[in-house]
Amino acid sequence: MTTARVLLQEYVASGSLMQVATLTGEGDPRVCSVWYDPHFAPDVLRWISRHDRAHSRAITKDARVAGAIVAIPLDGLGQTVRGVSFTGQARQLPTEGIDQEITDFVTRWPAAAGALDREKLAAGHTPTRLYEVTVTEWVLFDEENFPDQPRQVIACE
């Protein structure tokens, strides 16, 4: 039998878009959708965004985030659900010394190569930055594999 942790990793690794919720300075939640690059043990999710976006500015003031990844094609109401949610601490990565992180992201998303040009990033000549959330809690919701108890809290590694 496949473990919940293995399923979670499969769902996160096969996904493309995640929703990330940040908190404004007033404590109001805001959600954005971003293309991401997952890594496990340690459990981190990385994405790119402009540093002047509301969610990017919010992370500099309050690192707490939550998010979700849907692990099924969406056909309509009533279908069996599989997905993942998470909470964690996010940060903007430095603009230098992150060669492996950039390589990993561009390997997964080649169209990001121009936005993550190492020289432009280091010189501050691109508005794009790489962000990372260190996941502190995973929740797998899987009605297919766990029909009697679809909500599974999964330990982080």
Secondary structure, 3 states (H helix, E strand, C coil): CCCHHHHHHHHHHHCCEEEEEEECCCCCEEEEEEEEEEECCCCEEEEEEECCCHHHHHHHHCCEEEEEEECCCCCCCCCCCEEEEEEEEEEECCCCCCHHHHHHHHHHCHHHCCCCCHHHHHHCCCCEEEEEEEEEEEEEEECCCCCCCCEEEECCC
